[in-house]
Amino acid sequence: PGAILINLCVSMLISLLIFVVNADNKLKNGKLCSASAVLMHYFWLTTALWMAVEAVNMYISLVKVFHVHIRRFVFKAGAVAWGVPIILVGIAGATDFEVYGKTE
C-alpha cells in the first residue's frame, strides 16, 4: 500500500510542478509549449490511474477481505498506471499533434 501512495504522490507532484512552471503561459516557443502539454497530459493521466489503483487496493482490502491475494499487485498496477497513459498520449499525439500547441 505504501508503494501505491508513493507512486501517486510522485505522479501528482510532477503534474503540479509542470503546471506551476507553465501557469503564467510564458512559453513562446511552440515546440516547448507542445512538449509541456504532452507531459502534463501524460502525468495527469498517470495521477488518475494511480488513484484508481488505490481505489482497487482499498476495495480488495476492505470488501474482499478473505482469500484475495494478487501476486505482484504493485508491479502489475505500475505497469498499467505508467504504461496505459503512454499509449493514450501516443494515440492523441499521432492523430492530431497540433492540438497540443494551441493556445485558444
Secondary structure as GFF3:
##gff-version 3
##sequence-region A 1 104
A	DSSP	alpha_helix	2	21	.	.	.	ID=ss1
A	DSSP	alpha_helix	30	62	.	.	.	ID=ss2
A	DSSP	alpha_helix	73	95	.	.	.	ID=ss3
A	DSSP	three_ten_helix	97	101	.	.	.	ID=ss4
###
